[in-house]
Amino acid sequence: MRSYGSYIAGSDVPSESWVYTVRASALLADFMPNLKVKRELERGKRDDGDSLPDVVARCALTSEDHLREALERAREAAPAWGAFPLETRMRLAERVHEEVLRRREEFVDVLVAEGHPRRLAEWEIAGVLQGTAPETLRLWRRQMREEHRIGPRTLVLVRKPDGVVVLSPPQNAAASNSVLGVPALVAGNALVVKAPRSSPYGVMFVWREIVAPILEEVGAPAGTLSLVCGQPNKIMNQWLESPLVDDIFFFGGSERGIQIGREAVARGKKPVLELAGNDGCVVWKDADLDLAAEALTESFFGSGQICMVPKYAVVHPDVADRLLERLASLAAKIRPGYPEDPEVLLSPVMRTDDYFNHLNEATAAGARVMTGGHRVELDGTVSDTGPFIAPTVLRVDGLDGARELSAVREETFFPLLPVVVPAADDGTLLDQVIAFLNGNRYGLRNSLWTTDPEVIEAVATRVTNGGLLKVNDSHIGFVPCLSTHGGTGLTGGPFGELNYPLLRTSHLQGISIAEGVQPRTAVFESAASAEVVR
């Protein structure tokens, strides 16, 4: 069993209160006895966790005094760390990439123990590696500093750190999402990371065992990083109220996130929000239907409990029947199982009541179930009490009124994909589809399948919704240079866009360094003046 104390400014701090992680496959195999073990360990009724093979980790709950100390030490460290040369801070990201690559299998095993299907754990770590790859770091260098020599002046655009950034990752993919704190460190900020109480193991592993030693290696001040764990609302309220915090980087639901954003701004803090997603995928009449159907099955990865998978599709009526046939066939082959199984992509579903509410509302309005529509056991047997839900494809006829269905309008967190089939194309369908995409209240990702350059150009030019648009590609796959996160509307709040944390946790400063300039002349000179030296 791994044991992680709170990590406060370079020191591991033990606790009398712990959160224990029991191997997810053990909970699936025999839920109640293993849940009892977890509760008894956390309540101090037993202390033999180290001898139990399915108890894989414990993480300390952070005291109020240590929560406060983390912020105080971060405030002390921020100016010193921000003054380190950019190349030293970039070395941090380079080394994180190297160490994650070296310990990739170990990292996968940690995520699998938490309940991530192995293939999805590998996908998450691929995102971490792409986000710190050499081509990404070259982009970061350009984003952080740009210099020009014009006449007697050296003109510099440089990004300066905001100061102290606090990071609250989501519960469903906490470890991989928390690594977005690395670019905040590269920007020169001090960072406090909160490991979710429900899933702290992966966060503590990646930060305590990979990032923290690298910070020590590059000579960062001790308070540059702290790791805490505790009651989420209590910690968030402390962060909102503390004058020591500059930026709040929050992952979570839109309602709570928008509220946090408002409160942060009211207190003079910058919110960086990663909230719900309701991604759309458009399949046009000339699309490669086999590839498009394959991409749409990503909707069911992790049982749809991932914000950036497709949540609805709009399919051209000329190819809808053929696309749905392919999609239903592929979806029916996606099966449940233990997370260690490399062929498994489904996870247990936490919101089964919500799933059936959305499904029943849609079918009552005329939607048709093409496959799925029921709960299943670990072995795939249909059951009224199974912890899994069979991947479900809904056909929704008609673009008008489709968003009246909650399954189309809202983010869903279960394996339910509504496929909207518009009426016959009267020559204005592309305009209608673009308007439909832009009418989405959320805005994480959109994707498009077509071979028509004019359709690609129209969508790329006119779709303003979303932080990322992918054409003829995996919806959730990672690509060089483009950020993995960020969006508009209820996904990112009023300041939402494609999220480069390096930029979002820093601010732009202009610097002019002159040589031999006469001040009075400089006041009145202009670009149009003949006296301006080029």
C-alpha positions in Angstrom: 0.0 0.0 0.0 1.3 3.4 -0.9 0.9 6.1 1.7 0.8 9.8 0.9 0.8 12.5 3.5 -0.2 16.0 2.6 2.7 17.6 0.8 3.3 21.1 2.1 6.2 23.2 0.7 8.6 20.3 0.3 7.6 18.2 3.4 5.3 15.2 3.7 2.8 15.8 6.5 1.1 12.8 8.0 -2.4 12.8 9.5 -4.7 11.0 11.8 -7.4 11.0 9.0 -6.9 9.1 5.8 -8.8 8.3 2.6 -8.2 4.7 1.4 -8.3 3.4 -2.2 -9.5 -0.1 -2.6 -8.8 -1.7 -6.0 -11.8 -1.1 -8.3 -11.9 -4.6 -9.6 -12.2 -5.9 -6.0 -15.2 -3.6 -5.5 -16.7 -4.9 -8.7 -16.2 -8.5 -7.7 -17.5 -8.2 -4.1 -18.8 -4.7 -3.4 -20.2 -4.7 0.1 -17.4 -6.5 2.0 -14.7 -4.3 0.3 -16.7 -1.1 0.9 -16.9 -2.2 4.6 -13.1 -2.6 4.7 -12.6 0.9 3.3 -15.0 2.5 5.7 -13.6 0.7 8.7 -10.1 1.8 7.7 -11.2 5.4 7.3 -13.1 5.4 10.6 -10.1 4.0 12.5 -11.8 0.8 13.4 -9.0 -1.2 11.9 -5.4 -0.5 10.9 -4.3 -3.5 8.8 -4.6 -1.8 5.3 -1.0 -2.4 4.6 -1.6 -6.2 4.8 -4.6 -6.2 2.5 -3.6 -6.8 -1.2 -6.7 -4.9 -2.5 -6.0 -1.8 -0.4 -3.6 0.0 -2.8 -3.1 3.4 -1.3 -4.1 5.9 1.4 -3.9 9.7 1.3 -4.0 12.0 4.2 -6.7 14.5 4.8 -5.2 18.0 5.2 -5.8 19.9 8.4 -7.0 23.5 8.3 -3.6 24.7 9.6 -1.8 22.9 6.8 -4.3 24.2 4.2 -3.5 27.7 5.3 0.3 27.0 5.4 0.2 25.7 1.8 -1.1 29.1 0.6 1.3 31.1 2.8 4.3 29.1 1.5 3.0 29.4 -2.1 2.8 33.2 -1.7 6.4 33.3 -0.4 7.7 31.1 -3.2 5.9 32.7 -6.2 8.1 35.7 -6.8 11.3 33.6 -6.6 10.0 30.9 -8.8 8.6 33.4 -11.3 12.1 35.0 -11.6 13.7 31.7 -12.6 14.8 31.7 -16.3 12.1 30.5 -18.6 14.5 27.7 -19.8 14.7 26.4 -16.3 11.0 26.3 -16.0 10.7 24.7 -19.4 13.1 22.0 -18.2 10.5 21.1 -15.7 8.0 20.2 -18.5 10.7 18.4 -20.4 11.5 16.3 -17.4 7.9 15.6 -16.6 7.5 14.3 -20.2 10.6 12.0 -19.8 9.4 10.7 -16.4 5.8 10.0 -17.4 7.2 8.2 -20.5 9.6 6.2 -18.3 6.9 5.3 -15.7 4.0 5.0 -18.1 3.1 1.4 -17.2 3.2 2.2 -13.5 1.0 5.2 -14.1 -1.4 3.1 -16.1 -1.6 0.6 -13.2 -2.4 3.3 -10.7 -5.3 4.6 -12.9 -6.6 1.0 -13.4 -6.5 0.5 -9.7 -8.7 3.5 -9.4 -11.2 2.0 -11.9 -10.1 3.4 -15.3 -10.3 0.8 -18.0 -6.8 0.0 -19.1 -7.2 1.3 -22.7 -8.6 4.6 -21.4 -5.8 4.9 -18.9 -3.4 4.6 -21.8 -5.4 7.3 -23.7 -5.2 9.6 -20.7 -1.5 9.2 -20.4 -1.1 9.8 -24.1 -2.8 13.2 -23.5 -0.3 14.0 -20.8 2.6 13.1 -23.1 1.2 15.0 -26.1 0.7 18.0 -23.8 4.4 18.0 -22.9 5.8 16.8 -26.2 8.7 18.7 -27.8 6.5 20.4 -30.5 4.1 21.6 -27.7 7.0 23.0 -25.7 8.3 24.8 -28.8 4.8 26.5 -29.0 5.0 27.4 -25.3 8.3 29.2 -25.8 6.8 31.3 -28.6 3.7 32.0 -26.5 5.8 33.1 -23.5 8.1 35.6 -25.2 8.4 37.5 -28.5 11.0 40.1 -29.3 11.4 42.6 -32.1 14.1 45.2 -32.9 12.6 48.3 -34.6 14.8 51.4 -34.9 16.5 52.3 -31.6 14.2 50.1 -29.6 14.0 46.4 -28.5 10.3 45.6 -28.1 9.4 42.6 -26.1 6.1 40.9 -25.5 6.4 38.6 -22.4 4.0 36.8 -20.3 4.3 37.2 -16.5 2.9 34.8 -13.9 -0.2 35.6 -12.0 1.2 34.4 -8.7 -0.5 31.7 -6.7 -2.7 29.2 -8.6 -4.9 26.7 -6.9 -6.1 23.7 -8.9 -9.2 21.5 -8.3 -9.3 18.6 -10.8 -12.4 16.6 -11.6 -13.3 13.4 -9.8 -13.7 11.2 -13.0 -10.2 11.7 -14.4 -8.4 13.6 -11.7 -4.8 12.6 -12.2 -4.4 13.2 -15.9 -6.4 16.5 -15.8 -4.4 17.7 -12.8 -1.3 17.6 -14.9 -2.6 20.8 -16.6 -1.1 22.4 -13.6 2.4 21.8 -15.1 2.1 24.6 -17.6 0.9 26.9 -14.8 4.2 26.1 -13.1 6.1 26.7 -16.3 4.4 30.1 -16.5 6.1 30.9 -13.2 3.3 30.4 -10.7 3.3 28.6 -7.4 0.7 25.9 -7.3 -1.5 24.2 -4.8 -3.3 21.0 -6.0 -6.3 19.5 -4.3 -6.6 15.8 -4.8 -10.3 14.9 -4.9 -11.4 13.1 -1.7 -13.2 10.5 -3.8 -10.2 9.7 -6.1 -6.9 11.1 -4.6 -4.5 8.2 -5.4 -3.6 9.1 -9.0 -3.2 12.8 -8.3 -0.9 12.1 -5.4 1.1 9.6 -7.4 1.8 11.9 -10.4 2.5 15.0 -8.3 4.4 13.5 -5.4 6.3 10.9 -7.2 7.0 12.5 -10.6 6.5 16.3 -10.4 7.7 17.2 -6.9 11.1 15.5 -7.3 11.7 17.3 -10.6 10.9 20.6 -9.0 13.6 19.8 -6.4 15.9 18.8 -9.2 15.6 22.2 -10.9 16.0 24.1 -7.6 12.5 25.4 -7.2 11.7 27.1 -3.9 10.0 24.6 -1.5 6.6 26.4 -1.5 6.3 26.2 -5.3 4.1 23.1 -4.9 1.8 21.8 -2.3 -0.7 18.9 -2.4 -3.7 18.8 -0.2 -6.9 16.7 0.2 -10.1 17.3 2.0 -13.7 18.4 1.9 -14.1 20.2 -1.4 -16.5 23.0 -0.5 -14.5 23.9 2.6 -11.3 24.1 0.6 -12.9 26.1 -2.2 -14.4 28.6 0.2 -10.9 29.0 1.8 -9.4 29.6 -1.6 -12.1 32.1 -2.6 -11.7 34.1 0.7 -7.9 34.0 0.9 -6.1 37.1 -0.3 -3.1 34.8 -1.1 -4.8 33.2 -4.1 -4.6 34.8 -7.6 -6.1 32.2 -9.9 -8.7 29.4 -9.3 -8.4 26.6 -11.8 -11.6 24.5 -11.4 -12.9 21.4 -13.1 -16.5 20.4 -12.4 -20.2 20.9 -13.3 -21.3 24.1 -15.1 -23.7 25.3 -12.4 -21.1 25.1 -9.6 -18.3 26.3 -11.9 -20.1 29.4 -13.1 -20.9 30.3 -9.5 -17.3 29.9 -8.5 -16.3 32.1 -11.5 -18.6 34.9 -10.4 -17.4 34.7 -6.8 -13.8 34.6 -7.9 -14.1 37.7 -10.1 -16.0 39.5 -7.3 -13.0 38.9 -5.0 -10.4 40.0 -7.6 -9.3 36.5 -8.6 -9.0 35.0 -12.1 -11.2 31.9 -12.7 -10.0 29.3 -15.1 -13.0 27.0 -15.7 -13.1 23.5 -17.2 -16.8 22.6 -16.9 -19.3 20.4 -18.6 -19.2 19.5 -22.3 -22.0 18.6 -24.8 -20.0 17.8 -27.9 -21.5 17.5 -31.3 -20.4 15.5 -34.3 -21.7 16.1 -37.8 -21.6 13.4 -40.5 -22.2 14.8 -44.0 -23.5 12.9 -47.0 -20.1 12.3 -48.5 -18.4 11.1 -45.3 -16.5 7.8 -44.9 -19.3 6.1 -42.9 -17.1 3.3 -41.5 -14.7 5.8 -40.1 -17.4 8.2 -38.9 -19.2 5.3 -37.1 -16.0 4.2 -35.5 -15.4 7.8 -34.2 -18.9 8.0 -32.8 -18.3 4.9 -30.7 -16.0 7.1 -28.7 -19.2 8.4 -27.1 -19.3 5.2 -25.1 -15.8 5.2 -23.8 -15.8 5.2 -20.1 -19.6 4.7 -20.4 -19.8 8.3 -21.6 -18.5 9.6 -18.3 -15.9 11.8 -20.0 -16.6 15.4 -20.8 -14.9 15.4 -24.2 -16.6 12.4 -25.9 -19.3 13.0 -28.5 -22.6 13.6 -26.7 -24.8 14.0 -29.8 -24.5 13.6 -33.6 -26.2 15.2 -36.6 -26.2 13.0 -39.6 -27.2 13.9 -43.2 -30.5 12.3 -44.1 -29.1 10.7 -47.3 -26.7 8.5 -45.2 -28.5 8.3 -41.9 -29.8 4.7 -42.2 -26.5 3.3 -43.3 -24.6 5.2 -40.6 -27.0 4.1 -37.9 -26.7 0.5 -39.0 -22.9 0.6 -38.7 -22.9 2.5 -35.5 -25.5 0.2 -33.8 -23.4 -2.9 -34.8 -20.2 -1.4 -33.4 -21.8 -0.2 -30.2 -23.3 -3.6 -29.5 -19.8 -5.1 -29.4 -18.6 -2.7 -26.6 -18.7 -4.7 -23.4 -18.3 -4.3 -19.7 -15.7 -6.0 -17.6 -12.9 -5.5 -15.1 -10.7 -2.4 -15.7 -7.6 -4.6 -16.0 -9.1 -6.2 -19.2 -7.5 -4.5 -22.2 -10.6 -5.0 -24.3 -13.0 -3.3 -21.9 -14.1 0.3 -22.5 -17.1 0.6 -20.2 -17.1 1.7 -16.6 -19.9 1.3 -14.0 -22.4 4.1 -14.3 -23.1 6.3 -11.3 -26.2 8.1 -12.6 -28.5 5.3 -13.8 -31.7 7.1 -12.8 -30.6 10.1 -14.9 -30.0 7.8 -17.8 -33.5 6.3 -17.8 -35.1 9.7 -17.2 -33.3 11.0 -20.4 -34.1 7.8 -22.3 -37.7 7.7 -21.4 -38.3 11.4 -22.2 -36.7 10.9 -25.6 -38.7 7.8 -26.5 -41.9 9.4 -25.3 -41.2 12.2 -27.8 -40.8 9.7 -30.6 -37.0 8.8 -30.5 -36.2 5.2 -31.4 -33.7 3.0 -29.6 -31.4 1.4 -32.2 -29.4 -0.6 -29.7 -29.0 -0.7 -25.9 -31.5 0.8 -23.5 -30.9 -1.4 -20.5 -28.5 -2.2 -17.6 -26.1 -5.1 -17.7 -24.0 -7.1 -15.2 -20.2 -7.5 -15.3 -20.6 -10.4 -17.7 -22.9 -8.5 -20.1 -26.1 -10.2 -18.9 -29.2 -7.9 -19.0 -30.2 -7.0 -15.5 -32.4 -4.5 -13.7 -29.6 -4.0 -11.1 -26.4 -4.3 -13.2 -23.7 -1.6 -12.5 -23.2 -1.1 -16.2 -25.4 0.3 -19.0 -25.4 -1.1 -22.5 -24.2 1.5 -25.1 -27.4 3.1 -26.3 -28.0 4.7 -29.7 -31.1 6.8 -30.2 -32.5 8.0 -33.5 -34.1 11.5 -33.2 -35.9 12.5 -36.4 -35.9 16.2 -37.2 -33.5 19.0 -36.4 -36.3 21.4 -35.3 -37.1 20.7 -31.8 -34.3 18.2 -31.2 -32.9 20.4 -28.4 -36.2 20.2 -26.6 -34.9 16.8 -25.5 -32.6 16.8 -22.5 -30.5 14.0 -24.1 -29.6 16.5 -26.9 -29.6 19.7 -24.9 -27.6 18.8 -21.8 -24.4 17.1 -21.0 -25.0 13.5 -20.3 -22.7 11.3 -18.2 -23.8 7.8 -19.3 -23.5 5.8 -22.6 -26.4 7.4 -24.5 -25.8 8.9 -28.0 -28.8 10.7 -29.7 -28.3 10.7 -33.5 -30.3 13.6 -34.9 -31.5 13.1 -38.5 -32.7 16.3 -40.2 -35.5 16.3 -42.8 -34.5 16.2 -46.5 -32.0 18.8 -47.6 -33.7 21.7 -49.3 -30.5 23.4 -50.0 -30.3 25.1 -46.6 -29.4 22.1 -44.5 -25.7 23.1 -44.0 -26.8 26.5 -42.7 -29.2 24.8 -40.4 -26.6 22.4 -39.0 -24.1 25.2 -38.4 -26.8 27.2 -36.6 -27.6 24.1 -34.5 -23.9 23.7 -33.5 -23.7 27.4 -32.6 -26.9 27.1 -30.6 -25.3 24.7 -28.2 -25.1 26.3 -24.7 -21.9 24.3 -24.1 -18.8 24.5 -26.2 -16.0 22.0 -25.6 -15.4 20.2 -28.9 -17.1 19.7 -32.3 -16.2 17.3 -35.1 -17.1 16.9 -38.7 -16.9 14.1 -41.2 -16.9 15.1 -44.9 -14.7 15.1 -48.0 -16.2 18.3 -49.4 -13.7 21.2 -49.1 -16.6 23.7 -49.3 -18.4 22.1 -46.4 -15.1 22.0 -44.4 -14.5 25.7 -45.1 -18.0 26.7 -44.2 -18.0 24.8 -40.9 -14.4 25.9 -40.0 -15.3 29.6 -40.8 -18.7 29.9 -39.3 -18.8 27.6 -36.3 -17.9 29.8 -33.4 -19.0 27.3 -30.7 -16.3 25.3 -29.0 -12.7 25.4 -28.1 -11.7 22.7 -30.7 -13.0 21.6 -34.1 -11.7 18.3 -35.5 -12.4 17.3 -39.1 -12.2 13.7 -40.3 -10.4 12.6 -37.1 -10.9 10.9 -33.8 -13.1 13.2 -31.7 -11.1 12.6 -28.5 -7.7 11.8 -29.9 -4.9 14.2 -29.0 -3.0 16.2 -31.7 0.3 18.2 -31.6 0.2 21.8 -30.4 -3.6 22.1 -30.0 -4.6 22.1 -26.4 -6.6 19.2 -25.0 -9.1 21.3 -23.0 -11.1 24.6 -23.0 -14.3 25.8 -24.5 -17.0 28.4 -24.7 -20.4 28.9 -23.1 -21.2 26.7 -20.1 -18.0 24.8 -20.7 -15.6 27.6 -20.0 -17.7 30.5 -18.7 -17.6 34.1 -20.1 -13.8 33.9 -20.5 -13.8 30.5 -22.1 -11.7 29.4 -25.1 -9.2 26.7 -26.1 -7.4 26.5 -22.8 -3.6 26.9 -22.7 -3.0 27.0 -18.9 0.3 28.6 -19.7 -1.6 31.6 -21.0 -4.6 31.5 -18.8 -2.5 31.7 -15.6 -0.3 34.5 -16.8 -0.7 38.0 -18.2 0.9 39.8 -21.1 3.4 42.6 -20.5 5.0 44.8 -23.1 8.5 46.1 -22.6 10.4 48.8 -24.7 14.2 49.1 -24.2 15.5 52.1 -26.1 19.0 53.3 -27.0 19.8 57.0 -27.7 16.2 58.2 -27.8 15.4 61.9 -27.2 12.4 61.9 -24.9 10.7 65.0 -26.4 11.1 63.7 -29.9 9.8 60.3 -28.9 6.6 62.0 -27.5 5.6 63.4 -30.9 7.0 60.9 -33.4 4.7 58.5 -35.2 4.9 55.6 -37.6 4.1 58.0 -40.3 6.8 60.5 -39.4 9.8 60.7 -41.8 12.0 61.0 -38.8 11.3 57.5 -37.5 14.4 55.4 -37.9 13.7 52.0 -39.5 
